[in-house]
Amino acid sequence: MIGGGMAGGAVGGGTAGGVGMHQHFGTGGPVAHEHGCDVGSGVAEGALIAATTGGGSGGGASCCEVGAGACTGPACGTGACYGEQAGAGSMTFVGDGGGDWTTETTYKYVGAGKGNLTVTVPMKRNFMPCVGLAALIAGVIVVLLLMTNSTPSSTIKSVAQRTTPAPVTKTKECLFWGDPHVVTFDGARPSFYGDGEYWIVKHPEVQIQGRYHGTKYTFGLAAMQKVAVGGTFIGKHIVQVEPMEEAFGGAIRVDGQPVLKEYGTYSIGGVTLTYDGIGELVDNAASKWTKNIVHMALPRGISLTVYRWGNYLDLRIQMQPLPGGQDGSCGN
């Protein structure tokens, strides 16, 4: 057999498994064959039976038959035919330019919350809040540095309004003792030697008077002989205190009537009188005598302590400055 291709023992210019053209010479003339299989009516009589292997294999078997897209002959196995299908085919990725198919995906909207896919949009980074915060922090640091390094002339002053506390009014003390020596509310030390009646505290509502009179015991120098308290702040009542001896009065009087002939307490018109032997002396030189002390608790926080001796009095007054000012021997 002489053909255009070579397969097995055939002589030709093709390769095994290729599509060759073969010619058989017989009584019927040359017959063309394709695909390595005989497609004619058979082998002519007298022709040499050659082992043609354009697509089949030996053993006396006939060449493989070409079916509908597959090899079905009994001699199929190698060459152009690769055997029977073993099952359903599957799509395999073979790289760009190596296959016959490409993929295409489509999506269908089925309603909110009814599918298993969603669209996510990548968010752009917004650095503006971070930049603003960094600028604010830098500004604060700069201000603090400027405040720390500033000179006294550039120091930032507080504009907060300060509340000025109300001035605290202190209770002051005025003292009388002896013939008489005086220490006023302001700390002055005048002395009175003449006889007479003088204002100790003079105010439209508060009135305290003293009678100064010389005695033989003071060699004519004045000593306090009586103290009287009156005014509208006690309902116009008048309280008088005199020395212990009857020759110098010898009584404690309210509106001219003797009260507290013995130790005790008496009250009238906002005035409370307490008579006892308890109290700190103004003049320690008098400590050798029996104490007879009248304590007056008066309105407006005024306190009088009168020390009754035989023929004269010592006095302690404690009070705050009166509204509108005051006058008298104790000062203003």
C-alpha positions in Angstrom: 0.0 0.0 0.0 1.4 3.3 -0.9 -0.3 6.4 0.7 0.3 10.0 1.4 0.9 9.4 5.1 2.8 6.9 7.3 1.3 4.9 10.0 2.7 1.8 11.6 4.2 -0.3 8.6 2.8 2.1 5.9 5.2 4.3 3.9 4.2 8.0 3.7 5.1 11.5 4.8 2.7 11.9 7.8 2.9 10.9 11.4 0.9 8.4 13.4 -2.4 9.6 14.5 -2.6 12.2 11.7 -5.2 12.4 9.0 -3.6 10.6 6.0 -4.8 9.6 2.5 -4.3 6.0 1.6 -4.9 4.2 -1.7 -5.6 0.6 -2.2 -5.0 -0.8 -5.7 -7.4 -3.6 -6.6 -9.9 -4.5 -9.2 -11.9 -1.5 -8.4 -9.1 1.0 -8.7 -7.7 3.1 -6.1 -10.0 3.9 -3.2 -9.5 6.9 -0.9 -9.4 6.5 2.9 -9.5 9.2 5.6 -8.8 9.5 9.4 -6.6 6.4 9.4 -9.7 4.2 9.0 -11.0 2.4 5.8 -14.2 4.0 4.7 -14.5 2.2 1.3 -16.2 -1.0 0.4 -13.5 -3.3 1.6 -10.1 -4.6 0.4 -9.8 -5.5 -3.3 -9.1 -9.1 -4.2 -5.4 -9.9 -4.9 -4.2 -6.9 -3.0 -1.6 -7.2 -0.4 -3.0 -7.3 3.0 -0.9 -4.7 4.9 -0.9 -3.9 8.5 -2.2 -0.4 8.1 -2.0 1.5 11.4 -3.1 5.0 10.5 -5.2 5.0 13.6 -5.6 1.4 14.6 -3.5 -1.4 16.1 -2.8 -5.0 14.9 -4.0 -8.4 15.8 -5.9 -8.8 12.7 -8.6 -6.4 13.8 -10.2 -3.9 11.6 -9.5 -0.2 11.9 -11.5 1.9 14.3 -14.9 3.2 13.2 -15.7 6.9 13.3 -19.0 7.5 15.1 -20.9 10.7 15.9 -18.0 12.7 17.3 -16.3 9.7 19.0 -14.3 6.6 18.2 -16.4 3.5 18.6 -14.5 0.8 16.8 -13.1 -2.3 18.5 -9.5 -1.3 17.6 -9.6 2.2 19.1 -7.0 3.0 21.8 -4.2 5.2 20.6 -3.5 7.7 17.8 -6.4 9.9 16.7 -9.0 8.2 19.0 -8.6 8.2 22.8 -11.2 5.7 24.0 -14.8 5.9 25.3 -16.3 8.7 27.5 -16.0 7.8 31.2 -18.8 10.2 32.3 -20.1 13.8 32.2 -17.5 16.5 31.2 -16.4 19.3 33.5 -15.1 22.8 32.7 -11.3 23.1 33.5 -9.2 26.3 33.6 -6.3 25.9 31.1 -5.0 29.5 31.0 -5.6 32.4 28.6 -5.5 31.3 24.9 -5.7 27.6 25.7 -9.4 27.0 25.9 -12.7 27.4 24.0 -15.0 28.9 26.7 -15.0 32.0 29.0 -17.1 32.8 32.1 -19.9 35.4 32.5 -21.7 36.2 35.8 -25.0 38.0 36.1 -26.9 39.1 39.3 -30.7 39.6 40.0 -32.2 42.0 42.6 -34.7 40.1 44.7 -35.6 42.8 47.3 -34.1 44.1 50.6 -33.2 41.3 53.0 -34.3 38.5 50.7 -31.0 37.6 49.0 -27.6 36.4 50.1 -25.5 39.1 48.5 -25.2 42.9 49.0 -23.4 45.8 47.5 -20.6 47.2 49.6 -19.1 50.5 48.7 -15.5 51.2 49.8 -15.3 54.3 52.0 -12.8 57.1 51.3 -10.6 58.0 54.2 -11.4 61.4 55.7 -8.4 62.8 57.5 -9.9 66.3 58.1 -11.1 65.6 61.7 -7.6 64.2 62.6 -6.0 67.3 61.0 -8.3 69.6 62.9 -7.7 67.9 66.2 -3.9 68.0 65.7 -4.1 71.7 64.9 -6.2 72.4 68.0 -3.7 70.5 70.2 -0.8 72.4 68.6 -2.5 75.7 69.2 -3.1 74.9 72.9 0.6 74.0 73.3 1.7 77.2 71.7 -0.5 79.3 74.0 0.8 77.5 77.1 4.4 78.1 75.9 3.7 81.7 75.3 2.1 82.1 78.8 5.0 80.3 80.5 7.7 82.4 78.7 5.8 85.8 78.7 7.1 88.8 80.6 5.1 90.4 83.4 3.9 93.1 81.1 2.3 90.6 78.8 0.8 88.3 81.4 -2.8 87.5 80.7 -5.0 89.0 83.3 -8.1 87.3 84.7 -11.3 89.0 83.8 -13.4 87.2 86.3 -15.2 89.6 88.6 -14.2 89.2 92.2 -16.8 89.5 95.0 -15.6 91.7 97.7 -16.6 90.2 101.1 -18.5 92.4 103.5 -16.2 94.0 106.0 -16.2 92.2 109.4 -17.3 94.5 112.2 -15.3 93.8 115.3 -16.6 94.2 118.8 -14.7 96.9 120.6 -14.1 97.5 124.3 -14.0 100.7 126.5 -12.7 100.6 130.1 -13.1 102.9 133.1 -11.4 102.6 136.4 -10.1 104.7 139.3 -10.2 108.5 139.2 -11.2 107.7 136.3 -8.7 106.3 133.9 -10.2 105.5 130.5 -9.2 103.3 127.5 -11.5 104.2 124.6 -12.8 102.0 121.8 -9.9 103.4 119.6 -7.2 102.7 122.2 -6.8 106.3 123.5 -6.2 106.9 127.2 -7.7 110.2 128.4 -8.3 111.0 132.1 -11.1 113.1 133.6 -10.4 115.0 136.9 -13.3 117.4 137.1 -16.8 116.8 138.5 -19.8 116.5 136.3 -22.1 114.3 134.3 -20.7 113.2 130.8 -21.8 111.2 127.9 -20.0 107.8 127.7 -21.9 106.7 124.6 -24.1 109.1 122.7 -26.4 108.0 119.9 -30.0 108.8 118.8 -31.1 105.3 120.1 -28.4 104.3 122.6 -27.5 106.6 125.5 -25.0 105.8 128.3 -24.1 108.5 130.8 -21.6 108.7 133.7 -21.4 111.0 136.8 -17.8 111.9 137.7 -17.2 113.2 141.2 -14.2 113.7 143.5 -13.9 112.0 146.9 -11.7 112.3 149.9 -10.2 109.0 149.0 -9.1 110.3 145.6 -7.9 113.7 147.1 -10.5 115.6 145.1 -9.8 113.9 141.8 -12.9 112.7 140.0 -14.1 109.1 140.1 -17.2 107.5 138.6 -20.1 107.8 141.0 -23.0 106.6 138.9 -23.7 105.0 135.4 -27.1 105.2 133.6 -28.3 103.5 130.5 -31.4 104.6 128.5 -32.8 105.3 125.0 -35.3 103.9 122.6 -33.3 100.7 122.1 -34.5 99.5 125.5 -38.0 101.1 125.3 -37.0 104.3 127.0 -36.4 102.5 130.3 -33.6 103.8 132.5 -31.2 101.5 134.3 -28.9 103.1 137.0 -26.1 101.5 139.0 -24.5 103.1 142.1 -21.6 102.3 144.5 -22.2 100.0 147.5 -22.3 102.7 150.3 -25.6 104.5 150.8 -23.8 107.9 151.0 -23.1 107.4 147.2 -26.5 105.9 146.4 -26.0 102.3 147.4 -28.6 100.8 144.9 -29.4 99.3 141.5 -32.4 101.1 140.0 -34.8 100.5 137.0 -37.0 103.5 136.2 -36.0 105.0 139.7 -37.0 101.8 141.6 -34.5 99.7 143.5 -34.0 96.2 142.2 -31.7 93.3 142.9 -30.8 94.1 146.5 -29.2 90.7 146.6 -27.5 88.5 143.9 -30.0 87.5 141.3 -31.4 88.3 137.8 -33.9 90.9 136.6 -35.3 91.6 133.1 -37.3 94.4 131.5 -37.7 95.9 128.0 -35.0 93.7 126.4 -32.6 94.3 129.2 -31.3 91.4 131.4 -29.5 92.3 134.6 -27.5 89.7 136.5 -26.0 90.5 139.8 -23.2 88.3 141.2 -19.6 88.2 142.4 -18.1 86.7 139.2 -16.1 88.5 136.6 -12.6 89.6 135.4 -11.6 92.9 137.1 -10.6 96.0 135.1 -8.3 97.1 137.9 -6.4 94.3 139.7 -5.7 96.7 142.6 -9.3 96.2 143.6 -9.0 92.4 143.9 -8.6 92.7 147.7 -12.3 93.7 148.0 -15.4 91.7 147.8 -16.7 91.6 144.2 -20.2 92.9 143.5 -20.7 93.0 139.8 -23.7 93.9 137.6 -23.8 92.3 134.2 -26.1 94.1 131.7 -27.1 92.2 128.5 -28.6 94.9 126.2 -30.1 94.9 122.6 -27.8 95.4 119.6 -25.2 93.1 121.2 -24.2 95.7 123.8 -22.7 94.4 127.0 -22.0 96.5 130.2 -20.2 95.2 133.3 -20.3 97.5 136.3 -18.0 96.8 139.3 -19.5 98.2 142.5 -17.0 99.3 145.1 -17.6 101.2 148.3 -17.6 104.8 146.9 -16.9 104.5 143.2 -17.5 102.3 140.1 -15.3 100.6 137.5 -16.9 99.9 134.1 -16.4 97.7 131.0 -18.4 98.3 127.8 -18.3 95.9 124.8 -20.1 96.8 121.6 -19.9 97.2 117.8 -19.9 100.7 116.1 -23.5 102.0 115.9 -25.1 102.9 112.5 -24.6 106.5 111.7 -21.8 107.0 114.2 -21.6 107.8 117.9 -19.9 110.1 120.3 -18.9 110.2 124.0 -16.0 109.6 126.4 -15.4 106.1 124.9 -14.8 107.7 121.5 -16.4 107.1 118.1 
